[in-house]
């Protein structure tokens, strides 16, 4: 027998269609049956009164690192799923730098088996080069034909232009998406924060924005002759934004993303040598942060990601130069992003588009929208609920958040995946 659930008195938000109304949504098993100001529901439907709370498509996070297999002391698939659900994230896109590295169909299937019973959907992003070494292309065609067509070497830059050109040409034949890491090795290998006056005063080696932009400009040159689909997942500076904007205007198949810390923090968050603010790429200047916000406004940047990267205390409680780069972010993806709504920088639907419909469209996923027949994956949140982020209350095993104590407004109160409630805020 089919299971129906009626969500009534909801603020329905669908950025793909521009929908923003007070209404109802009916789900049947794992799909949306109907939605609108008023819908007909069978007598046996479960009824959930949202009392004016927001109901949006479940969030899609395009950049998530998981600890397992290989580093379950940092994180596990189950724990990642629980943290994602608490953040309203219903689809987690997994980076390939696990142990073993996800660079073949066998390794993709291994992850799928491990994630079969997780609370949320796990989507593998296979490596673009074998063992993430940047030397030999993986079986992009074979994996694309098997349904996995997004490839990345995550935090490893493919330095060899000839290899990258070969990847672009091969990927274009299968309409595969390539997501590079933008950090020129010789400019970034010894750095740990943004290059500039602050780095000099702190006695830390800086990484210039040119390290990002140089690789991006090289890739844009190569794309002109290949027609490959390309996504720059972590844009951090004004110069790179200019490159993306011109490439889009030239008709290249380019999209871009930004991690939440880069749109909400600048390099001064590092002033007390807080290793929980160490990222790759690093936090940039305030001018670059503002440029990122403007790029989100005008559509140059399409996607917001968490960059969720759990690191154990031993990797962070060391001198800043020696600390591992990475922060957790699944549980703070939505609430920190909502700051742009509350301060008037972006509309609510525009923010949600960067977290739902845009990543779904870029990756070719059957989710991220509210429409009849779409998956019943929802993020239900209280837009105005204020509180302070408390790492001790976070679900992630590791607590390496850069937002400790930050006041936010907006709380996930329920997450639904395939029609089933997987998270309920208990107050």
RACOR-V11334 format. One record per helix or strand of 2 or more residues. SS is the DSSP state (hx for helix, st for strand). FROM is the first residue (numbers start at 1). LEN is the number of residues. If there is no record, write none. Layout:
# RACOR-V11334
SS,FROM,LEN / SS,FROM,LEN
This chain:
# RACOR-V11334
st,4,11 / st,19,10 / st,31,6 / st,46,4 / st,54,4 / st,59,6 / hx,77,10 / st,89,6 / hx,105,10 / st,121,4 / hx,130,3 / hx,140,6 / st,150,3 / hx,161,13 / st,177,3 / hx,185,4 / st,193,2 / hx,197,6 / st,206,2 / hx,210,14 / st,229,4 / hx,238,12 / st,254,6 / hx,260,5 / hx,267,4 / hx,275,3 / hx,286,13 / st,303,3 / hx,313,4 / hx,320,3 / hx,333,5 / hx,339,4 / hx,348,8 / hx,357,7 / st,378,11 / hx,391,3 / st,407,11 / st,420,5
